[in-house]
Amino acid sequence: MNLPDWVEPTVRYMAEEGLKGTLRIAAAALVGSAVIGILLGTVLTIDFRPTRWLIRLYIEVWRGLPILVTIFIIYFALPSVSSRLRFDPFTAASIGLILWGSAQVAEATRGAVQSIPREQHEASAALGFGWVGRHAYVILPQALRRLLPPLVGLLVNILQNTTIAQVIGATELLGTGQRSVERLTAPPPIGTGEIHAFEIYAGVMVVFFSISFPLTRLAAYLERRLI
């Protein structure tokens, strides 16, 4: 089957630039969200009000703001405060998703840690572990098992929300699809003068579904087996 001439270069561009950018943003956001969120969620279980209030404020702010507003604040507003706070689109999008994602993970971690029976805390304390030792070697390993399904679900949400990054010019899958549509619509010699929006956006939809659907099934499977 012979494909039209525009298909191969468009697919290659969207895969090498767009999909690669989407996966890079998602990977950075997931790692940052997990590290920060697990730390904050664990500290949130300490019965010390000033710390709990600060972390609760962090969670409520970044969960309450639309992700797009957060990214706009990082990319457009912070540079007006200090030139050192000027970020490229990839970094700004990643930071915005990390702030949102870490707030989700912190709340999930708090619930997972508090779900561990108190006897586990008491037994580890009897063995001579301090607070850090108890959580590092006894409590968190058990809590992370319960936290795994929400983390997989978070990855799906992060992948889908990477599309917001195109608003500030970050290279990701939807953005490269939009640029491909605009280029092909332009008259020769720039483009073909033809509209291929349906085919290109349908391709973007298929790619996101192909990645997201198995992950959602995996999250459901893990939830049944681990929780």
Steps between C-alpha positions, in 0.01 A plus 500: 500500500647833390456780751476867397833682491414719800444208740856374554669833582206603719501177698878513538490860622219433749668185631857630524411845631147490639477157661855525630421839657179367656680205657784721627260741670297211645810321631638815666161583650440147631842470666478848652142445618584165659811620683349825632154356561616195696725718716228756571233236554717316753587817690131592498433208735716659772286660768667841480251769404725762332644239262161347434348840424776590255476169315121516501521849350736369230261216418188714488659774288645276231203264494259791486660697218445393139825359363495754217493788751793346689704467180418860401617622841829313460564593138365856479475641854817378674742662249351839594602435860858396419689420182636191678146362500478491121441145376483348156162349398604141578618588851201723575255230391684236702505717814130576464413132472733414789326751729159361409611137506693522827190641671304194380774261611538670840134449580509139380817434700347640816209260464728205421728564798211548739342177375794296633392342833634675809645168614756530220616835639517363851687185396762693304543743790551204734780383272679829560409687180456875522235687299714512186605136530143382565368672192796422273522127577158396629214740429577647157577165329150385600341836414666510156333170415164667558616815325597327175151500338450875560847567356410314181176697481697820553727410209194476274379843614845651453531355149165647402575835662828537309283632217464824698872562445438595138340826618844631606679354199635176646554226245256218567275272296189717466708808421691325222168374365360853492811632324479217249139589420591866452800416282307264272212748467737768370523530120802359313794507525459514882222243519255312282208739526292213639336463839596182685387601848276196546772248417766670712287562808356150472858373505571705814187352660607145414848552646369641829238225527757230422716623787228593750265202470754229598616718790146547631446123478830447681395741775169314543681165511751622758223646711325162511820310581686738730237688697 
